[in-house]
Each structure stands twice: as C-alpha cells, then as structure tokens.
C-alpha cells in the first residue's frame, strides 16, 4: 500500500513540474514579457502554500521532528536555490527561449548537478564510474541536439524575436545549477530536522518569500522593469498557477521520501517524466502545424535516458557493517542458585572478601569502574 502512495506522490511531482515551464511562460506573455511581475506572483503562491499552510498545521496539529539550526540553514538554502532557479527560467524565456526545449534541458542537467553535489557532500567523488560518465555525455549530447533542432516558432507568435544565445545559455546553466542543488540541500535539511515534512517546506517558503516577493516589491515600486503598470489579471492567474505547481512538486518529493520511496528510482521517474509532460503540453499548444525534426526527438530521448542513468548509477556509497547487540547472559539471581549444605559444616562460609582472592589489576578495575558516557552513544548513532 505504501508503494502506491509513493507512486502517487511521484505522479504529483511529475505533473506539477512538467506543467511549470509552460504555465509560467504563459503568465509572462500575458504580462508583456516582464520579468519581475511573474516572479513576484510565483513567490506569492509559495508564501500561501509553503508558509501559511505549514505554519497553521504545525500550530494546530503538530508534527514529528524538531527545529534545528542546521536543518533550518539547509532548508533555507534549498529555498534560495529554488527561487533563483525560477528566476533563471523567466530570464531564459525573456532571452527568446521556449518551454519546448528549455525545460527538457533543465530537467536533463539538474540530475547531473544533483548527483555531483550529493557525491561531494558524502565524499563519494572517487566512486564515480564509467556508466555515470556515459550518462553525463548522453545528457550533454542530447541537450546540444535539442538546441540545434528545436522547433521553430511561428512567424506571428508573440515573443518570437531573435534569440540572445549568451543570455539564454547562461540562464539555463544557472537554473540547472540551482535546481540541481535544491534536492540535496532540502534532503539534508529534512534529515537534520528528524525527517520532518512541514518544517523544511516552511523554510523553503520563507526563502521564496524573501527573494521572490520582498525584493521584487522594492524593485517594482522603484519603477524597474515597467513597475506595476504591466499587471494583468490573466498573467497573474497563470503565474500563481506556476508557483502552485512548483510548491506542489516539492511537496510530492517530500511525501514520496516519507512514504519510503528511495532516491534511486524516485528522482529518475521525476526527471524523466516531467520533460514528457512539458513536451506534450507544448505540442498541444502549437498552432503553426509545422513538423518536428526527428533529431529533436532523438535529442530529447538522450536527455531523458541520460538523466535516468546518471541518477541510477550515481555513487551511493557502501553501507557500513551492521552492529549486532552484545548478548547478555541471563544469570539466575543468587537465591536461585543451589546451595550445598552437606559441606557447609566441614567448610565454614567465607566472607566475600576471603573467597578466591586474586591480585587485582588497577587498569582493569579502572575500565570496569568508568561510567558510561551517554554522549558517546549519541555520537555513534549520529554517525
């Protein structure tokens, strides 16, 4: 039964993150291709779903786990990485990119960064094998193929101007780095909070609110990027929907891990399924009727397959030997021991200090008399 909940959580993330790019692009189009306003409303959606709701649930119902300084730090860092990644997506669209090929490249590159950061954080970089390198090359080759044979936009489409390749590639690379770091940072924060779900999500929402709401509010109030004049109701709705899709995808990842899902198959399903949803939606939205090059499909398959190989064959480390508990001897109490009464008269009972007196070893006595250190056991369990 738990496996079904894992699959359901993964499906929620795949659907949410697969729709994120096209929905955000639509909101940006309806707001005259501005950058700050869509980013602002993405942050507003994160605030309501990832801050207000978890805070209310923690106050009313509570949750297992605890607040820790390390957990808060890593969760806030994950939220900052997610927010800057969302800004990178908006900048990629502003540079002439399309969700049709931007999102598959991002979802193909993020697993590579995810695996490399995870290996670095766990000191497993020396365990990177040739299959992992082959998957990395597949993703790079697929990304280049997708960019070269990307479908051309119709001539009368909005925002179909020239592509600023330097800014486009830089924005995609920045998003890949940020979203690739998001998973390891969030997982580290969750583990340091004893597996809590709502507390890391709350920290992610706080980071989003600071970066995507507070800062854009000050910039828009100063007239930057057209100020508030580009506000449109339709663009607001689409941008709020994109933010909701992003936070629901993050919640799906957390739920999948809490239901017993393993990163070895959860993350390949997410990063392999999200580009399929994204591409399917982009095809449905196409109105020019032009054909798509088979090389584009080949590149897309390379990206998806390579990202799955990278995640599956990323260095995991070898689990340490299991510690078996020391068996304790069940000795009967003294009154249960048989007493030889026949020789009691012939051999008078000796005092405990006179029975089998042996020279004592001061070092052994010191080790036996040393009290147990509770912090040593706690440190051993933490390792």
C-alpha positions as CSV (number, residue, x, y, z in Angstrom):
1,X,0.0,0.0,0.0
2,X,2.9,2.4,0.8
3,X,4.3,1.9,-2.7
4,X,1.1,3.1,-4.2
5,X,1.4,6.3,-2.1
6,X,5.0,6.7,-3.3
7,X,3.9,6.4,-7.0
8,X,1.0,8.8,-6.4
9,X,3.5,11.4,-4.9
10,X,5.8,10.9,-7.8
11,X,3.0,11.4,-10.2
12,X,2.0,14.6,-8.5
13,X,5.6,16.0,-8.8
14,X,5.9,14.8,-12.5
15,X,2.6,16.5,-13.4
16,X,3.3,19.7,-11.4
17,X,6.9,20.2,-12.6
18,X,6.0,19.2,-16.1
19,X,3.5,22.0,-16.3
20,X,5.6,24.5,-14.5
21,X,7.5,25.9,-17.5
22,X,4.6,26.2,-20.0
23,X,2.3,27.8,-17.3
24,X,5.0,30.3,-16.2
25,X,5.7,31.2,-19.9
26,X,2.0,31.9,-20.5
27,X,1.9,34.2,-17.4
28,X,5.0,36.1,-18.7
29,X,3.4,36.5,-22.1
30,X,0.2,37.9,-20.7
31,X,2.2,40.5,-18.7
32,X,4.0,41.9,-21.7
33,X,7.1,39.7,-21.2
34,X,8.1,41.4,-18.0
35,X,10.4,39.5,-15.6
36,X,9.7,40.7,-12.1
37,X,5.9,40.5,-12.0
38,X,5.6,36.8,-12.9
39,X,8.5,36.1,-10.4
40,X,6.6,38.1,-7.8
41,X,3.4,36.1,-8.1
42,X,5.3,32.8,-8.1
43,X,6.7,34.0,-4.7
44,X,3.2,34.9,-3.5
45,X,1.9,31.4,-4.4
46,X,4.9,29.9,-2.5
47,X,4.1,32.1,0.5
48,X,0.5,30.9,0.8
49,X,1.1,27.2,0.2
50,X,4.6,26.7,1.7
51,X,4.4,29.2,4.6
52,X,0.9,29.9,5.7
53,X,-0.5,26.4,5.4
54,X,2.5,24.6,7.1
55,X,2.6,27.2,9.9
56,X,-1.1,26.7,10.6
57,X,-0.7,22.9,10.6
58,X,2.3,23.0,12.9
59,X,0.5,25.2,15.3
60,X,-2.8,23.2,15.4
61,X,-1.8,19.6,14.8
62,X,2.0,19.5,15.2
63,X,4.3,17.0,13.6
64,X,7.1,14.6,14.4
65,X,10.6,16.1,14.2
66,X,12.1,19.2,15.7
67,X,13.5,22.5,14.8
68,X,17.3,22.6,14.5
69,X,19.8,25.3,13.4
70,X,21.4,23.0,10.8
71,X,18.0,21.9,9.4
72,X,16.8,25.5,9.1
73,X,20.0,26.6,7.4
74,X,20.0,23.8,4.7
75,X,16.2,24.2,4.1
76,X,16.5,28.0,3.6
77,X,19.5,27.4,1.3
78,X,17.3,24.9,-0.7
79,X,14.5,27.5,-0.9
80,X,17.0,30.2,-2.1
81,X,18.3,27.7,-4.8
82,X,14.7,27.0,-5.9
83,X,13.9,30.7,-6.1
84,X,16.9,31.7,-8.2
85,X,16.2,28.7,-10.4
86,X,12.7,30.0,-11.1
87,X,14.2,33.4,-11.9
88,X,16.6,31.7,-14.3
89,X,13.6,30.1,-16.1
90,X,12.0,33.5,-16.5
91,X,15.2,35.0,-17.8
92,X,15.6,32.1,-20.3
93,X,12.1,32.8,-21.7
94,X,12.9,36.6,-21.8
95,X,16.0,35.8,-23.9
96,X,13.9,34.1,-26.6
97,X,13.8,30.6,-25.2
98,X,10.7,28.4,-25.4
99,X,9.5,25.8,-22.9
100,X,9.6,23.3,-25.7
101,X,13.3,22.9,-25.3
102,X,14.3,25.0,-22.3
103,X,12.6,22.7,-19.7
104,X,13.9,19.4,-21.1
105,X,17.5,20.7,-21.0
106,X,16.9,21.9,-17.4
107,X,15.4,18.6,-16.3
108,X,18.3,16.8,-18.0
109,X,21.0,18.8,-16.5
110,X,19.7,19.2,-12.9
111,X,20.1,15.4,-12.1
112,X,23.8,15.7,-13.1
113,X,24.4,18.6,-10.6
114,X,22.2,16.7,-8.1
115,X,24.4,13.6,-8.3
116,X,27.7,15.5,-8.2
117,X,26.7,17.6,-5.2
118,X,25.4,14.6,-3.4
119,X,28.6,12.7,-4.1
120,X,30.7,15.7,-2.9
121,X,28.7,16.2,0.3
122,X,29.1,12.5,1.1
123,X,32.7,12.3,-0.1
124,X,31.9,9.8,-2.8
125,X,33.5,11.5,-5.8
126,X,36.1,8.7,-6.2
127,X,33.3,6.2,-6.8
128,X,32.1,7.8,-10.0
129,X,32.1,5.1,-12.6
130,X,32.2,4.9,-16.4
131,X,28.4,4.3,-16.7
132,X,27.8,7.6,-14.8
133,X,30.2,9.3,-17.2
134,X,28.4,7.8,-20.2
135,X,25.0,9.1,-18.9
136,X,26.6,12.5,-18.4
137,X,27.8,12.5,-22.1
138,X,24.3,11.4,-23.2
139,X,22.7,14.4,-21.5
140,X,25.2,16.8,-22.9
141,X,24.8,15.4,-26.4
142,X,21.0,15.4,-26.1
143,X,20.9,19.0,-24.9
144,X,23.0,20.2,-27.8
145,X,20.8,18.2,-30.3
146,X,17.7,19.7,-28.8
147,X,19.0,23.2,-29.1
148,X,20.1,22.8,-32.7
149,X,17.0,21.1,-33.9
150,X,14.5,22.9,-31.7
151,X,11.1,23.6,-33.4
152,X,10.9,27.0,-35.0
153,X,8.2,29.3,-33.6
154,X,5.5,30.5,-36.0
155,X,6.3,33.9,-37.6
156,X,3.3,35.7,-35.9
157,X,3.8,34.3,-32.5
158,X,4.3,36.6,-29.5
159,X,7.8,37.0,-28.4
160,X,9.2,35.1,-31.4
161,X,12.0,37.6,-31.8
162,X,15.7,36.7,-32.1
163,X,17.3,34.5,-29.5
164,X,20.0,36.0,-27.3
165,X,22.1,32.9,-27.1
166,X,24.6,34.1,-24.5
167,X,21.9,35.1,-22.1
168,X,19.8,32.1,-22.9
169,X,22.6,29.6,-22.2
170,X,23.6,31.5,-19.1
171,X,20.1,31.5,-17.7
172,X,19.7,27.7,-18.4
173,X,23.0,26.9,-16.8
174,X,22.1,29.0,-13.7
175,X,18.8,27.2,-13.4
176,X,20.5,23.8,-13.8
177,X,22.9,24.6,-11.0
178,X,20.3,25.9,-8.7
179,X,17.7,23.2,-9.2
180,X,20.3,20.5,-9.2
181,X,21.4,21.7,-5.7
182,X,17.8,22.0,-4.5
183,X,17.3,18.3,-3.8
184,X,20.5,17.6,-1.8
185,X,20.1,20.8,0.2
186,X,16.4,20.0,1.0
187,X,17.2,16.4,1.9
188,X,20.0,17.5,4.2
189,X,17.7,19.9,5.9
190,X,14.9,17.3,6.3
191,X,17.3,14.8,7.9
192,X,18.6,17.4,10.3
193,X,15.0,18.0,11.4
194,X,14.5,14.3,12.1
195,X,12.5,13.6,8.9
196,X,10.0,16.5,9.4
197,X,8.0,17.4,6.3
198,X,6.3,20.7,7.1
199,X,9.3,22.4,8.7
200,X,11.7,22.2,5.7
201,X,8.8,23.2,3.4
202,X,8.1,26.2,5.6
203,X,11.8,27.2,5.4
204,X,11.7,26.9,1.6
205,X,8.6,29.1,1.5
206,X,10.3,31.7,3.7
207,X,13.3,31.9,1.4
208,X,11.0,32.2,-1.6
209,X,9.1,35.0,0.1
210,X,12.2,36.9,0.8
211,X,13.7,36.5,-2.7
212,X,10.7,36.5,-4.9
213,X,8.3,38.8,-3.0
214,X,10.2,41.3,-0.8
215,X,13.0,42.1,-3.3
216,X,10.7,42.4,-6.4
217,X,8.3,44.6,-4.5
218,X,11.0,47.1,-3.8
219,X,12.3,47.0,-7.4
220,X,8.8,47.3,-8.9
221,X,7.9,50.2,-6.6
222,X,11.0,51.9,-7.9
223,X,9.8,51.6,-11.5
224,X,12.2,48.9,-12.6
225,X,11.0,46.6,-15.4
226,X,8.0,48.8,-16.1
227,X,6.8,48.9,-12.5
228,X,3.3,47.7,-11.7
229,X,1.9,49.0,-15.0
230,X,2.3,45.6,-16.7
231,X,-0.1,44.0,-14.2
232,X,-2.8,41.8,-15.9
233,X,-5.3,39.5,-14.3
234,X,-4.7,36.7,-16.7
235,X,-1.0,36.9,-16.3
236,X,-1.4,36.9,-12.5
237,X,-3.5,33.8,-12.6
238,X,-1.0,31.9,-14.8
239,X,1.9,33.0,-12.6
240,X,0.1,32.0,-9.4
241,X,-0.6,28.6,-11.0
242,X,3.1,28.2,-11.9
243,X,4.1,28.9,-8.3
244,X,1.5,26.4,-7.0
245,X,2.8,23.8,-9.4
246,X,6.4,24.4,-8.2
247,X,5.5,24.0,-4.5
248,X,3.2,21.0,-5.0
249,X,6.1,19.3,-6.9
250,X,8.4,19.9,-3.9
251,X,5.7,18.6,-1.6
252,X,5.4,15.5,-3.7
253,X,9.1,14.8,-3.4
254,X,9.0,15.1,0.4
255,X,5.9,12.9,0.6
256,X,7.5,10.2,-1.6
257,X,10.6,10.0,0.7
258,X,8.4,9.9,3.8
259,X,6.3,7.0,2.4
260,X,9.5,5.0,2.0
261,X,10.5,6.0,-1.6
262,X,14.2,5.7,-2.5
263,X,16.0,8.4,-4.5
264,X,17.4,5.7,-6.8
265,X,14.0,5.4,-8.5
266,X,12.1,8.4,-7.3
267,X,14.3,11.0,-8.9
268,X,14.7,9.2,-12.3
269,X,10.9,9.0,-12.6
270,X,10.6,12.7,-11.8
271,X,13.3,14.0,-14.1
272,X,12.4,11.5,-16.8
273,X,8.6,12.1,-16.6
274,X,8.5,15.9,-16.2
275,X,10.0,16.6,-19.7
276,X,7.5,14.3,-21.3
277,X,4.6,16.3,-19.7
278,X,6.2,19.5,-20.7
279,X,6.8,18.4,-24.3
280,X,3.3,17.0,-24.7
281,X,1.7,20.3,-23.4
282,X,4.0,22.3,-25.8
283,X,2.8,20.2,-28.7
284,X,-0.8,20.7,-27.8
285,X,-0.3,24.4,-27.7
286,X,1.4,24.6,-31.1
287,X,-0.8,26.2,-33.7
288,X,1.6,26.5,-36.7
289,X,1.2,22.9,-37.7
290,X,4.8,22.5,-38.6
291,X,6.6,19.2,-38.3
292,X,9.1,18.5,-35.6
293,X,12.5,17.2,-36.6
294,X,13.2,13.5,-35.7
295,X,16.6,14.7,-34.4
296,X,14.8,16.8,-31.8
297,X,13.0,13.7,-30.6
298,X,16.3,11.8,-30.6
299,X,17.9,14.5,-28.5
300,X,15.0,14.5,-26.1
301,X,15.3,10.7,-25.6
302,X,19.1,11.1,-25.0
303,X,18.4,13.8,-22.3
304,X,15.8,11.7,-20.5
305,X,17.7,8.4,-20.8
306,X,21.0,10.1,-19.8
307,X,19.5,11.8,-16.7
308,X,18.0,8.4,-15.6
309,X,21.4,6.7,-16.0
310,X,23.1,9.5,-14.1
311,X,20.7,9.2,-11.1
312,X,20.7,5.3,-11.1
313,X,24.5,4.9,-11.3
314,X,25.5,7.9,-9.2
315,X,27.8,7.0,-6.3
316,X,25.7,5.8,-3.4
317,X,28.5,4.5,-1.0
318,X,28.6,1.2,0.7
319,X,26.6,0.8,3.9
320,X,28.7,0.1,6.9
321,X,28.6,-3.2,8.8
322,X,25.6,-3.6,11.0
323,X,26.3,-3.5,14.7
324,X,25.0,-6.5,16.4
325,X,24.0,-6.0,20.0
326,X,26.1,-7.7,22.6
327,X,24.2,-10.7,24.0
328,X,23.6,-10.5,27.7
329,X,23.8,-13.6,29.9
330,X,20.7,-14.4,31.9
331,X,22.3,-15.4,35.2
332,X,19.8,-16.6,37.9
333,X,19.5,-14.5,41.0
334,X,21.7,-15.5,43.9
335,X,18.8,-17.0,45.9
336,X,18.0,-19.3,43.0
337,X,21.5,-20.9,43.0
338,X,21.6,-24.4,44.6
339,X,23.4,-24.5,47.9
340,X,25.5,-27.4,49.0
341,X,24.5,-27.9,52.7
342,X,26.5,-31.1,53.1
343,X,29.8,-29.4,53.2
344,X,28.7,-26.3,55.0
345,X,29.6,-27.7,58.4
346,X,33.0,-29.0,57.3
347,X,34.0,-25.8,55.4
348,X,32.7,-22.7,57.2
349,X,31.4,-20.0,54.9
350,X,34.0,-17.4,54.0
351,X,33.3,-13.8,53.7
352,X,33.1,-12.3,50.2
353,X,36.5,-10.7,50.6
354,X,38.1,-14.0,51.5
355,X,36.7,-16.1,48.7
356,X,39.1,-16.8,45.8
357,X,41.1,-13.7,46.5
358,X,43.2,-12.7,43.4
359,X,45.5,-9.9,42.8
360,X,43.7,-7.0,41.3
361,X,44.6,-5.3,38.1
362,X,44.4,-1.5,38.6
363,X,43.9,-0.8,34.8
364,X,41.1,-3.4,34.5
365,X,39.5,-2.1,37.7
366,X,39.6,1.4,36.3
367,X,38.0,0.3,33.0
368,X,35.2,-1.5,34.8
369,X,34.6,1.4,37.2
370,X,34.5,4.0,34.5
371,X,30.9,5.3,34.0
372,X,29.3,5.1,30.6
373,X,29.3,8.3,28.5
374,X,25.9,9.0,27.1
375,X,27.3,11.4,24.6
376,X,29.5,8.7,23.1
377,X,26.4,6.6,22.3
378,X,24.6,9.6,20.9
379,X,27.6,10.5,18.7
380,X,27.8,6.9,17.5
381,X,24.2,6.9,16.4
382,X,24.6,10.3,14.7
383,X,27.5,8.9,12.6
